[in-house]
Amino acid sequence: MQKSRSMGVFEADAIASAAPPSVPPASSSAPVCPPKPATVESKAQVKKKKRLTVPREEIPWYPTIKPELCNGCGDCRVLCRPGVFELGPPDPAGIHRPKLVVANPYNCVVLCTRCVPICTSGAITLPPAADFQQYVEYVD
């Protein structure tokens, strides 16, 4: 018998107490995890939608790539759904992978920072987020 981590009781006892008497207990190979109740914390963590207060073309929020640090892995290109990054020109010698460039800067979502931690070489930088809070309002 396995002890259930969430309930602190043996798995077979949890199944037997939860099932009606006419139903035989299930096999003990699958763990039993009761659904988590909704808590106040999970409701508070719900993301609020962002709305821009000015047109996107007037907000200079977009990443920059330092070409000397970029190793051309392409992780940022795969991660970024709006399509901000594209492959740059190929290496003339054909030895290295092409570096990535910011091809569509205004496709970048304002205050999104997902590409910075995914860059293993540290080539991607963004402007300070505090300077751009004025362009975004949060709505329900």
KAGI-V503371 format. One record per pair of residues at least 4 apart in sequence whose C-alpha atoms are under 7 Angstrom apart, sorted by sequence separation. I is the first residue (numbers start at 1). J is the second residue. D is the distance in Angstrom with one decimal. If there is no record, write none. Layout:
i:I j:J d:D
i:I j:J d:D
This chain:
i:4 j:8 d:5.6
i:9 j:13 d:6.9
i:10 j:14 d:6.3
i:11 j:15 d:6.2
i:12 j:16 d:6.1
i:13 j:17 d:6.0
i:14 j:18 d:6.1
i:15 j:19 d:6.0
i:19 j:23 d:6.3
i:38 j:42 d:6.7
i:39 j:43 d:6.6
i:40 j:44 d:6.3
i:41 j:45 d:6.3
i:42 j:46 d:6.8
i:54 j:58 d:6.8
i:66 j:70 d:6.3
i:74 j:78 d:6.4
i:75 j:79 d:6.2
i:76 j:80 d:6.0
i:80 j:84 d:6.6
i:91 j:95 d:6.7
i:114 j:118 d:6.9
i:115 j:119 d:6.4
i:119 j:123 d:6.7
i:129 j:133 d:6.6
i:3 j:8 d:6.5
i:4 j:9 d:5.8
i:9 j:14 d:6.6
i:91 j:96 d:6.0
i:119 j:124 d:6.6
i:3 j:9 d:5.7
i:4 j:10 d:5.8
i:77 j:83 d:7.0
i:91 j:97 d:6.7
i:3 j:10 d:4.3
i:4 j:11 d:5.5
i:91 j:98 d:5.8
i:2 j:10 d:5.8
i:3 j:11 d:5.7
i:77 j:85 d:5.2
i:90 j:98 d:4.7
i:116 j:124 d:5.6
i:1 j:10 d:6.4
i:2 j:11 d:5.7
i:16 j:25 d:5.7
i:76 j:85 d:7.0
i:77 j:86 d:6.5
i:89 j:98 d:6.0
i:116 j:125 d:6.5
i:1 j:11 d:6.5
i:15 j:25 d:6.1
i:88 j:98 d:5.7
i:1 j:12 d:6.7
i:87 j:98 d:6.2
i:88 j:99 d:5.3
i:87 j:99 d:6.1
i:88 j:100 d:5.1
i:87 j:100 d:4.5
i:88 j:101 d:5.5
i:86 j:100 d:5.6
i:87 j:101 d:6.1
i:85 j:100 d:6.5
i:86 j:101 d:5.6
i:12 j:28 d:6.7
i:85 j:101 d:5.7
i:86 j:102 d:6.5
i:85 j:102 d:4.7
i:86 j:103 d:5.7
i:84 j:102 d:5.7
i:85 j:103 d:5.5
i:111 j:129 d:6.2
i:84 j:103 d:5.8
i:85 j:104 d:6.8
i:84 j:104 d:4.6
i:11 j:32 d:6.8
i:83 j:104 d:6.8
i:84 j:105 d:5.7
i:84 j:107 d:5.8
i:83 j:107 d:6.8
i:84 j:108 d:6.0
i:72 j:97 d:5.4
i:82 j:107 d:5.7
i:72 j:98 d:5.6
i:82 j:108 d:6.5
i:6 j:33 d:7.0
i:72 j:99 d:4.5
i:71 j:99 d:6.4
i:72 j:100 d:5.9
i:70 j:99 d:6.0
i:67 j:99 d:6.7
i:65 j:101 d:6.6
i:64 j:102 d:6.8
i:76 j:115 d:5.5
i:76 j:118 d:6.6
i:62 j:105 d:5.4
i:75 j:118 d:6.8
i:76 j:119 d:6.5
i:62 j:106 d:6.8
i:75 j:119 d:6.8
i:62 j:108 d:5.8
i:57 j:106 d:6.4
i:61 j:110 d:5.9
i:56 j:106 d:6.9
i:71 j:121 d:6.8
i:70 j:121 d:6.2
i:69 j:121 d:6.1
i:69 j:122 d:6.9
i:70 j:123 d:5.2
i:69 j:123 d:5.0
i:66 j:123 d:5.0
i:65 j:123 d:5.3
i:66 j:124 d:6.6
i:65 j:124 d:4.7
i:64 j:124 d:5.7
i:65 j:125 d:6.6
i:63 j:124 d:6.3
i:64 j:125 d:5.4
i:63 j:125 d:5.6
i:64 j:126 d:6.5
i:63 j:126 d:4.7
i:62 j:126 d:6.4
i:61 j:127 d:6.8
i:54 j:135 d:6.5
i:53 j:135 d:5.2
i:52 j:135 d:5.6
i:53 j:136 d:5.8
i:52 j:136 d:4.7
i:53 j:137 d:6.8
i:51 j:136 d:5.7
i:52 j:137 d:6.3
i:50 j:136 d:6.2
i:51 j:137 d:5.3
i:50 j:137 d:5.8
i:51 j:138 d:6.2
i:50 j:138 d:4.7
i:49 j:138 d:5.6
i:50 j:139 d:6.3
i:48 j:138 d:5.9
i:49 j:139 d:5.4
i:48 j:139 d:6.0
i:49 j:140 d:6.2
i:48 j:140 d:5.6
